Amino acid sequence: MSTKFRKPEQIIQPFHFGNPERKSTCLWLKGLPTLKHTNVVEPQIMTFKSGKTMSKCHYDSAQLPKEERRKARSKTFDGIAEAIATQWGSFLLNGY
């Protein structure tokens, strides 16, 4: 999906769900409720001399070869996956 198609209904961060990372994830929710934050934690942010900031997981994965880096950065964080399974699972099982 792309914001060129339409705006996402929700933008979430892993640190809203217990993972101390910063990585925006857009959600296009057709018939699903927005996810409620489950365990907000402080994100681990690297700050460089230039003032630029980067999530620690992105900094760590920057050292990997291109293919491994792509794979590492595309993984879904555990906290987000658990929130999706729990919240949307309950929603769907309860007949919307």
Residue pairs with C-beta under 8 A, 6 or more apart in sequence:
1 8
1 26
1 28
3 26
6 28
8 26
8 27
8 28
9 27
9 28
9 29
9 34
10 26
10 27
10 29
10 34
10 35
11 24
11 25
11 26
11 27
12 24
12 25
12 27
12 35
12 80
13 21
13 22
13 23
13 24
13 25
13 43
14 20
14 21
14 22
14 23
14 25
14 43
14 77
14 79
14 80
15 21
15 22
15 40
15 41
15 42
15 43
16 37
16 38
16 39
16 40
16 79
17 35
17 37
17 38
17 39
17 77
17 79
17 80
17 82
17 83
18 38
18 39
18 41
18 78
18 79
19 41
19 77
19 78
19 79
19 80
20 41
20 42
20 43
20 44
20 56
21 43
21 44
21 55
21 56
21 57
21 77
22 43
22 44
22 45
22 55
23 55
23 57
23 58
23 73
23 77
25 80
27 34
27 35
31 96
32 88
32 91
33 87
33 88
33 91
35 80
35 83
35 84
35 87
35 88
36 83
36 87
38 79
38 82
38 83
39 79
43 55
44 55
44 56
44 57
45 53
45 54
45 55
45 56
46 53
46 54
46 55
46 56
46 59
47 53
48 54
57 72
57 73
58 73
61 68
61 69
61 72
61 73
62 69
64 72
